[in-house]
Amino acid sequence: MKALKTILVQLLLIPFLFTSTLSATDLPVIKFKIQYSQIEKTLLAGLCSDNLGLKISSAYLLVEIKYKKAVQPLTIMLRDSKDERERLVAALALIKIDTDRRRYVVKQGCLLNNSQRVRERCKQLYCAVMSQKLKDAAPEVESQYNGLAVSSFTE
């Protein structure tokens, strides 16, 4: 009797299992094809938004993808933004994007920004970039100064 019940249960469950797996495979698969340029345009538009969170996250993501054309909008954000947090994120983003102009812009942020907090952070970022540049040039520096440690110049 027990064997008959298990066979009956198995016979009833097998069709349900096959129909559920077959119907799951029939669903259409949607594939999105988003182009890189579309992402860049969207993030640049996010920098011009009035939403603080959107501006900050757009700046962060533009830096992560190393988009060099974002230097100009980030420079404007550092110079003209009314919110101190936006200026801090713009300074950090400019330092992370590897261009020659970034050092100049952040150095100007050290000197000309009307917020003490932003000036201090720009100074820290600028000093960090310059000390890294000095560490990268360590072999030449050591040969010029007869073995003086590079750390003595960066501290």
VEXTORLUM-555172 format. One line per field, with one value per residue: y negated, x, z of N, C-alpha, C, O in turn; residue in three letters; residue number from 1. Coordinates in nm, 3 decimals, padded with zeros to 5 digits. Example, Ala and Ser with C-alpha at 12.3 -4.5 7.8 and 13.67 -1.06 7.14 Angstrom:
<atoms>
npy [00.569/00.225]
npx [01.319/01.285]
npz [00.780/00.708]
capy [00.450/00.106]
capx [01.230/01.367]
capz [00.780/00.714]
cpy [00.330/-00.003]
cpx [01.320/01.290]
cpz [00.780/00.787]
opy [00.332/-00.114]
opx [01.424/01.341]
opz [00.846/00.804]
code [ALA/SER]
pos [1/2]
</atoms>
This chain:
<atoms>
npy [00.119/-00.123/-00.154/-00.186/-00.434/-00.606/-00.577/-00.679/-00.946/-01.029/-01.000/-01.197/-01.428/-01.455/-01.550/-01.815/-01.922/-01.914/-02.082/-02.325/-02.378/-02.385/-02.598/-02.806/-02.834/-02.942/-03.213/-03.541/-03.673/-03.969/-04.182/-04.438/-04.693/-04.914/-05.196/-05.314/-05.586/-05.690/-05.651/-05.823/-06.073/-06.082/-06.087/-06.330/-06.501/-06.460/-06.598/-06.857/-06.876/-06.975/-06.824/-06.722/-06.469/-06.331/-06.487/-06.449/-06.169/-06.135/-06.274/-06.112/-05.867/-05.943/-05.984/-05.726/-05.597/-05.725/-05.958/-06.200/-06.433/-06.535/-06.717/-06.995/-07.049/-06.967/-07.144/-07.383/-07.316/-07.300/-07.563/-07.729/-07.627/-07.641/-07.481/-07.338/-07.067/-06.971/-07.104/-06.987/-06.720/-06.764/-06.857/-06.628/-06.454/-06.580/-06.548/-06.275/-06.225/-06.188/-06.436/-06.715/-06.960/-06.929/-06.955/-07.226/-07.340/-07.243/-07.350/-07.621/-07.609/-07.575/-07.827/-08.022/-07.957/-08.024/-07.887/-07.763/-07.495/-07.366/-07.478/-07.372/-07.095/-07.086/-07.164/-06.943/-06.739/-06.833/-06.834/-06.561/-06.461/-06.586/-06.479/-06.212/-06.232/-06.306/-06.077/-05.896/-05.986/-05.905/-05.762/-05.950/-06.169/-06.068/-06.019/-06.279/-06.404/-06.264/-06.019/-06.100/-06.047/-06.005/-06.041/-06.245/-06.472/-06.470/-06.485]
npx [00.081/00.195/00.392/00.241/00.121/00.344/00.426/00.204/00.206/00.449/00.391/00.198/00.336/00.548/00.451/00.383/00.630/00.769/00.610/00.639/00.911/00.934/00.767/00.907/01.130/01.027/00.996/01.064/01.393/01.530/01.762/01.983/02.142/02.360/02.534/02.867/02.913/02.662/02.630/02.827/02.724/02.490/02.590/02.729/02.513/02.402/02.577/02.496/02.260/02.011/01.992/02.159/02.266/02.265/02.442/02.685/02.718/02.735/02.971/03.152/03.124/03.204/03.472/03.550/03.528/03.724/03.688/03.800/03.696/03.538/03.664/03.631/03.351/03.373/03.561/03.417/03.225/03.380/03.465/03.231/03.017/02.760/02.729/02.928/02.994/02.969/03.181/03.396/03.380/03.418/03.684/03.820/03.751/03.871/04.140/04.168/04.126/04.349/04.510/04.698/04.593/04.448/04.607/04.667/04.411/04.323/04.519/04.460/04.218/04.307/04.403/04.207/03.945/03.645/03.578/03.705/03.730/03.724/03.949/04.151/04.120/04.176/04.440/04.551/04.502/04.644/04.907/04.935/04.935/05.164/05.361/05.344/05.430/05.691/05.782/05.764/05.968/06.188/06.444/06.599/06.601/06.736/06.986/07.065/07.081/07.264/07.183/06.992/06.692/06.377/06.152/06.212/06.170/05.900/05.759]
npz [00.000/00.080/-00.109/-00.338/-00.292/-00.295/-00.560/-00.694/-00.603/-00.713/-00.986/-01.014/-00.946/-01.131/-01.391/-01.317/-01.247/-01.492/-01.651/-01.520/-01.553/-01.829/-01.897/-01.783/-01.943/-02.171/-02.141/-02.255/-02.299/-02.203/-02.335/-02.264/-02.433/-02.367/-02.450/-02.402/-02.440/-02.396/-02.124/-02.026/-02.110/-01.960/-01.699/-01.704/-01.737/-01.490/-01.328/-01.363/-01.233/-00.986/-00.766/-00.484/-00.406/-00.650/-00.801/-00.659/-00.669/-00.946/-01.003/-00.867/-01.008/-01.265/-01.221/-01.155/-01.400/-01.531/-01.693/-01.886/-01.997/-01.806/-01.653/-01.694/-01.620/-01.351/-01.255/-01.268/-01.084/-00.849/-00.827/-00.838/-00.692/-00.445/-00.227/00.019/00.038/-00.221/-00.342/-00.209/-00.298/-00.569/-00.572/-00.482/-00.691/-00.908/-00.844/-00.866/-01.138/-01.391/-01.510/-01.640/-01.581/-01.350/-01.118/-01.117/-01.092/-00.844/-00.683/-00.712/-00.584/-00.327/-00.271/-00.341/-00.263/-00.083/00.145/00.442/00.510/00.259/00.142/00.307/00.256/-00.019/-00.009/00.128/-00.059/-00.281/-00.178/-00.135/-00.398/-00.499/-00.330/-00.403/-00.664/-00.615/-00.485/-00.694/-00.851/-00.713/-00.759/-00.911/-00.738/-00.514/-00.625/-00.684/-00.437/-00.287/-00.153/00.040/00.222/00.065/00.214/00.390/00.242/00.192/00.429]
capy [00.000/-00.239/-00.166/-00.237/-00.577/-00.679/-00.576/-00.772/-01.082/-01.058/-01.017/-01.324/-01.540/-01.465/-01.645/-01.952/-01.965/-01.939/-02.199/-02.447/-02.406/-02.420/-02.732/-02.902/-02.856/-03.012/-03.356/-03.613/-03.731/-04.106/-04.220/-04.581/-04.732/-05.054/-05.236/-05.386/-05.731/-05.724/-05.657/-05.947/-06.186/-06.080/-06.131/-06.473/-06.567/-06.451/-06.705/-06.984/-06.863/-07.047/-06.723/-06.710/-06.330/-06.298/-06.555/-06.386/-06.035/-06.150/-06.310/-05.992/-05.767/-05.995/-05.959/-05.583/-05.556/-05.806/-06.040/-06.322/-06.549/-06.583/-06.814/-07.128/-07.063/-06.953/-07.270/-07.477/-07.273/-07.339/-07.709/-07.806/-07.562/-07.705/-07.381/-07.300/-06.925/-06.957/-07.151/-06.887/-06.606/-06.808/-06.859/-06.490/-06.398/-06.639/-06.488/-06.136/-06.223/-06.213/-06.535/-06.820/-07.073/-06.902/-07.011/-07.371/-07.375/-07.217/-07.450/-07.743/-07.586/-07.600/-07.970/-08.115/-07.915/-08.103/-07.800/-07.716/-07.348/-07.329/-07.516/-07.273/-06.967/-07.104/-07.164/-06.805/-06.664/-06.882/-06.784/-06.417/-06.441/-06.627/-06.384/-06.092/-06.264/-06.302/-05.937/-05.831/-06.032/-05.874/-05.733/-06.072/-06.253/-06.010/-06.039/-06.420/-06.447/-06.170/-05.920/-06.148/-05.974/-06.081/-06.074/-06.371/-06.580/-06.465/-06.503]
capx [00.000/00.284/00.460/00.144/00.105/00.463/00.424/00.099/00.255/00.552/00.327/00.128/00.430/00.636/00.399/00.392/00.770/00.806/00.540/00.694/01.042/00.914/00.711/01.009/01.223/00.960/00.992/01.164/01.507/01.551/01.902/02.003/02.269/02.383/02.664/02.952/02.893/02.534/02.656/02.902/02.633/02.397/02.663/02.754/02.386/02.384/02.656/02.423/02.133/01.996/01.991/02.294/02.311/02.290/02.566/02.800/02.739/02.779/03.113/03.224/03.125/03.287/03.611/03.575/03.548/03.836/03.639/03.881/03.616/03.464/03.747/03.570/03.236/03.418/03.626/03.309/03.162/03.470/03.475/03.106/02.910/02.724/02.738/03.066/03.012/02.990/03.316/03.489/03.377/03.479/03.829/03.866/03.735/03.974/04.270/04.171/04.137/04.491/04.541/04.788/04.514/04.391/04.693/04.651/04.277/04.317/04.606/04.381/04.119/04.376/04.427/04.099/03.812/03.601/03.552/03.828/03.734/03.759/04.090/04.235/04.115/04.249/04.582/04.588/04.502/04.756/05.031/04.942/04.974/05.303/05.450/05.348/05.516/05.828/05.817/05.783/06.098/06.283/06.583/06.670/06.618/06.840/07.117/07.099/07.106/07.358/07.123/06.895/06.566/06.268/06.054/06.246/06.116/05.755/05.695]
capz [00.000/00.087/-00.238/-00.433/-00.265/-00.342/-00.706/-00.734/-00.578/-00.813/-01.115/-01.016/-00.936/-01.249/-01.491/-01.266/-01.254/-01.631/-01.703/-01.463/-01.613/-01.969/-01.908/-01.743/-02.054/-02.279/-02.115/-02.336/-02.229/-02.249/-02.326/-02.279/-02.492/-02.334/-02.501/-02.308/-02.458/-02.334/-01.980/-02.001/-02.126/-01.847/-01.579/-01.719/-01.708/-01.346/-01.265/-01.377/-01.162/-00.860/-00.660/-00.428/-00.413/-00.791/-00.841/-00.594/-00.723/-01.085/-00.999/-00.825/-01.115/-01.374/-01.182/-01.161/-01.539/-01.580/-01.804/-01.881/-02.036/-01.690/-01.581/-01.704/-01.528/-01.212/-01.222/-01.243/-00.958/-00.740/-00.818/-00.829/-00.616/-00.318/-00.121/00.052/00.012/-00.365/-00.372/-00.158/-00.390/-00.695/-00.553/-00.479/-00.825/-00.996/-00.812/-00.914/-01.284/-01.415/-01.614/-01.592/-01.535/-01.217/-01.013/-01.118/-01.043/-00.700/-00.620/-00.706/-00.479/-00.199/-00.252/-00.369/-00.220/00.032/00.258/00.506/00.501/00.121/00.121/00.376/00.186/-00.144/00.027/00.157/-00.185/-00.363/-00.117/-00.159/-00.537/-00.517/-00.262/-00.485/-00.778/-00.565/-00.460/-00.824/-00.901/-00.606/-00.800/-00.949/-00.619/-00.429/-00.686/-00.678/-00.300/-00.225/-00.065/00.139/00.210/00.004/00.318/00.454/00.161/00.186/00.560]
cpy [-00.126/-00.262/-00.222/-00.388/-00.657/-00.684/-00.675/-00.918/-01.121/-01.080/-01.150/-01.444/-01.559/-01.558/-01.791/-02.006/-01.998/-02.062/-02.328/-02.479/-02.444/-02.561/-02.839/-02.931/-02.935/-03.163/-03.427/-03.673/-03.868/-04.141/-04.370/-04.606/-04.882/-05.089/-05.321/-05.536/-05.776/-05.737/-05.787/-06.070/-06.196/-06.129/-06.279/-06.553/-06.565/-06.556/-06.839/-06.984/-06.951/-06.952/-06.698/-06.568/-06.288/-06.363/-06.483/-06.247/-06.039/-06.184/-06.188/-05.891/-05.815/-05.973/-05.811/-05.534/-05.638/-05.889/-06.177/-06.448/-06.604/-06.688/-06.952/-07.142/-07.050/-07.079/-07.377/-07.444/-07.314/-07.490/-07.775/-07.746/-07.634/-07.610/-07.335/-07.153/-06.898/-06.998/-07.050/-06.766/-06.643/-06.811/-06.718/-06.427/-06.452/-06.578/-06.347/-06.125/-06.269/-06.306/-06.639/-06.936/-07.055/-06.963/-07.162/-07.411/-07.354/-07.313/-07.584/-07.731/-07.607/-07.749/-08.055/-08.076/-07.989/-08.017/-07.747/-07.564/-07.301/-07.365/-07.414/-07.139/-06.975/-07.102/-07.023/-06.723/-06.704/-06.830/-06.634/-06.387/-06.475/-06.531/-06.253/-06.114/-06.258/-06.159/-05.861/-05.868/-06.000/-05.841/-05.858/-06.161/-06.198/-06.029/-06.186/-06.463/-06.347/-06.083/-05.974/-06.078/-06.064/-06.121/-06.206/-06.492/-06.584/-06.490/-06.649]
cpx [00.086/00.354/00.367/00.123/00.224/00.467/00.320/00.142/00.360/00.490/00.252/00.223/00.516/00.579/00.406/00.534/00.809/00.736/00.597/00.830/01.028/00.858/00.812/01.105/01.160/00.957/01.098/01.274/01.533/01.698/01.912/02.139/02.285/02.524/02.736/02.930/02.761/02.549/02.728/02.811/02.537/02.466/02.696/02.627/02.358/02.464/02.584/02.291/02.131/01.999/02.134/02.348/02.344/02.419/02.689/02.824/02.782/02.928/03.196/03.235/03.206/03.435/03.644/03.595/03.658/03.798/03.706/03.804/03.535/03.542/03.683/03.448/03.275/03.489/03.522/03.241/03.248/03.469/03.343/02.998/02.885/02.741/02.883/03.094/03.037/03.133/03.420/03.495/03.441/03.631/03.886/03.859/03.842/04.111/04.279/04.179/04.278/04.511/04.634/04.710/04.463/04.474/04.675/04.517/04.268/04.406/04.534/04.271/04.178/04.384/04.301/03.962/03.772/03.569/03.685/03.842/03.776/03.904/04.183/04.238/04.189/04.399/04.631/04.598/04.619/04.889/05.045/04.986/05.121/05.399/05.456/05.436/05.663/05.872/05.840/05.918/06.209/06.424/06.662/06.699/06.731/06.978/07.160/07.140/07.188/07.294/07.032/06.762/06.458/06.167/06.087/06.194/05.964/05.689/05.686]
cpz [00.000/-00.048/-00.344/-00.415/-00.317/-00.494/-00.758/-00.715/-00.681/-00.951/-01.125/-01.013/-01.060/-01.355/-01.445/-01.275/-01.398/-01.687/-01.645/-01.523/-01.759/-01.984/-01.869/-01.856/-02.167/-02.260/-02.199/-02.248/-02.289/-02.228/-02.352/-02.338/-02.469/-02.378/-02.397/-02.319/-02.395/-02.182/-01.945/-02.010/-02.006/-01.720/-01.586/-01.693/-01.558/-01.271/-01.268/-01.302/-01.036/-00.740/-00.612/-00.441/-00.554/-00.839/-00.786/-00.651/-00.869/-01.091/-00.964/-00.939/-01.236/-01.346/-01.195/-01.303/-01.608/-01.703/-01.798/-01.923/-01.920/-01.612/-01.581/-01.613/-01.381/-01.164/-01.188/-01.110/-00.838/-00.720/-00.781/-00.740/-00.483/-00.200/-00.104/00.019/-00.136/-00.402/-00.324/-00.251/-00.523/-00.684/-00.552/-00.618/-00.920/-00.969/-00.870/-01.065/-01.318/-01.535/-01.554/-01.530/-01.392/-01.106/-01.003/-01.055/-00.892/-00.624/-00.609/-00.601/-00.342/-00.169/-00.253/-00.315/-00.093/00.155/00.313/00.493/00.361/00.093/00.185/00.303/00.053/-00.117/00.055/00.029/-00.273/-00.308/-00.139/-00.301/-00.557/-00.447/-00.340/-00.607/-00.736/-00.538/-00.590/-00.884/-00.802/-00.654/-00.838/-00.829/-00.532/-00.492/-00.679/-00.538/-00.220/-00.118/00.044/00.115/00.150/00.111/00.389/00.374/00.169/00.320/00.598]
opy [-00.224/-00.375/-00.299/-00.460/-00.763/-00.785/-00.747/-01.003/-01.234/-01.170/-01.209/-01.549/-01.673/-01.641/-01.880/-02.123/-02.099/-02.137/-02.429/-02.596/-02.527/-02.634/-02.953/-03.042/-02.989/-03.235/-03.377/-03.718/-03.882/-04.131/-04.422/-04.546/-04.964/-05.020/-05.391/-05.606/-05.889/-05.823/-05.853/-06.160/-06.305/-06.204/-06.348/-06.661/-06.658/-06.599/-06.925/-07.082/-06.994/-06.996/-06.658/-06.548/-06.216/-06.300/-06.459/-06.211/-05.954/-06.130/-06.164/-05.835/-05.733/-05.946/-05.774/-05.440/-05.623/-05.888/-06.260/-06.558/-06.707/-06.743/-07.020/-07.237/-07.116/-07.116/-07.451/-07.534/-07.358/-07.538/-07.868/-07.810/-07.680/-07.653/-07.298/-07.119/-06.813/-06.933/-07.030/-06.714/-06.561/-06.771/-06.692/-06.355/-06.378/-06.560/-06.306/-06.027/-06.378/-06.259/-06.650/-07.001/-07.152/-07.017/-07.218/-07.505/-07.437/-07.353/-07.652/-07.830/-07.652/-07.790/-08.150/-08.157/-08.014/-08.072/-07.693/-07.513/-07.208/-07.288/-07.375/-07.077/-06.881/-07.044/-06.985/-06.647/-06.619/-06.787/-06.585/-06.296/-06.403/-06.504/-06.188/-06.023/-06.212/-06.123/-05.773/-05.790/-06.062/-05.890/-05.871/-06.220/-06.276/-06.051/-06.214/-06.549/-06.346/-06.074/-05.899/-06.052/-06.183/-06.226/-06.271/-06.600/-06.691/-06.514/-06.682]
opx [00.056/00.372/00.411/00.109/00.207/00.508/00.346/00.118/00.360/00.533/00.243/00.193/00.553/00.654/00.432/00.554/00.876/00.796/00.603/00.862/01.105/00.899/00.802/01.158/01.231/00.919/01.210/01.248/01.554/01.751/01.857/02.239/02.231/02.620/02.674/02.929/02.752/02.488/02.693/02.820/02.506/02.407/02.692/02.631/02.298/02.423/02.609/02.217/02.235/02.008/02.221/02.462/02.442/02.497/02.785/02.939/02.860/03.002/03.301/03.342/03.270/03.513/03.752/03.671/03.682/03.869/03.671/03.844/03.469/03.490/03.681/03.440/03.216/03.479/03.536/03.204/03.194/03.472/03.342/02.897/02.979/02.763/02.950/03.204/03.118/03.197/03.522/03.604/03.511/03.700/03.988/03.950/03.896/04.190/04.385/04.232/04.320/04.528/04.646/04.757/04.438/04.419/04.668/04.510/04.213/04.374/04.545/04.234/04.109/04.372/04.290/03.869/03.856/03.537/03.767/03.951/03.855/03.975/04.283/04.343/04.259/04.476/04.739/04.693/04.684/04.975/05.156/05.066/05.194/05.507/05.561/05.508/05.748/05.987/05.926/05.976/06.315/06.519/06.779/06.806/06.813/07.076/07.279/07.226/07.182/07.344/06.996/06.725/06.450/06.103/05.997/06.174/05.905/05.569/05.635]
opz [-00.069/-00.091/-00.430/-00.514/-00.377/-00.551/-00.854/-00.801/-00.730/-01.024/-01.233/-01.071/-01.090/-01.407/-01.525/-01.307/-01.422/-01.764/-01.715/-01.543/-01.809/-02.075/-01.916/-01.865/-02.251/-02.352/-02.211/-02.136/-02.409/-02.118/-02.449/-02.297/-02.543/-02.346/-02.317/-02.218/-02.346/-02.120/-01.847/-01.927/-01.959/-01.642/-01.483/-01.634/-01.504/-01.163/-01.184/-01.307/-00.987/-00.626/-00.690/-00.481/-00.576/-00.911/-00.859/-00.679/-00.911/-01.173/-01.025/-00.964/-01.303/-01.437/-01.240/-01.326/-01.728/-01.804/-01.713/-01.886/-01.933/-01.515/-01.478/-01.536/-01.295/-01.048/-01.091/-01.034/-00.737/-00.606/-00.700/-00.716/-00.417/-00.087/-00.200/-00.023/-00.171/-00.485/-00.390/-00.280/-00.583/-00.778/-00.616/-00.658/-01.002/-01.061/-00.917/-01.117/-01.278/-01.648/-01.432/-01.436/-01.321/-01.010/-00.894/-00.975/-00.820/-00.512/-00.508/-00.536/-00.250/-00.053/-00.176/-00.322/-00.006/00.260/00.239/00.468/00.348/00.028/00.125/00.288/00.015/-00.195/00.011/00.010/-00.334/-00.386/-00.160/-00.323/-00.625/-00.499/-00.343/-00.648/-00.812/-00.565/-00.597/-00.960/-00.807/-00.593/-00.802/-00.818/-00.483/-00.421/-00.668/-00.522/-00.097/-00.006/00.134/00.001/00.181/00.099/00.443/00.430/00.153/00.322/00.706]
code [MET/LYS/ALA/LEU/LYS/THR/ILE/LEU/VAL/GLN/LEU/LEU/LEU/ILE/PRO/PHE/LEU/PHE/THR/SER/THR/LEU/SER/ALA/THR/ASP/LEU/PRO/VAL/ILE/LYS/PHE/LYS/ILE/GLN/TYR/SER/GLN/ILE/GLU/LYS/THR/LEU/LEU/ALA/GLY/LEU/CYS/SER/ASP/ASN/LEU/GLY/LEU/LYS/ILE/SER/SER/ALA/TYR/LEU/LEU/VAL/GLU/ILE/LYS/TYR/LYS/LYS/ALA/VAL/GLN/PRO/LEU/THR/ILE/MET/LEU/ARG/ASP/SER/LYS/ASP/GLU/ARG/GLU/ARG/LEU/VAL/ALA/ALA/LEU/ALA/LEU/ILE/LYS/ILE/ASP/THR/ASP/ARG/ARG/ARG/TYR/VAL/VAL/LYS/GLN/GLY/CYS/LEU/LEU/ASN/ASN/SER/GLN/ARG/VAL/ARG/GLU/ARG/CYS/LYS/GLN/LEU/TYR/CYS/ALA/VAL/MET/SER/GLN/LYS/LEU/LYS/ASP/ALA/ALA/PRO/GLU/VAL/GLU/SER/GLN/TYR/ASN/GLY/LEU/ALA/VAL/SER/SER/PHE/THR/GLU]
pos [1/2/3/4/5/6/7/8/9/10/11/12/13/14/15/16/17/18/19/20/21/22/23/24/25/26/27/28/29/30/31/32/33/34/35/36/37/38/39/40/41/42/43/44/45/46/47/48/49/50/51/52/53/54/55/56/57/58/59/60/61/62/63/64/65/66/67/68/69/70/71/72/73/74/75/76/77/78/79/80/81/82/83/84/85/86/87/88/89/90/91/92/93/94/95/96/97/98/99/100/101/102/103/104/105/106/107/108/109/110/111/112/113/114/115/116/117/118/119/120/121/122/123/124/125/126/127/128/129/130/131/132/133/134/135/136/137/138/139/140/141/142/143/144/145/146/147/148/149/150/151/152/153/154/155]
</atoms>
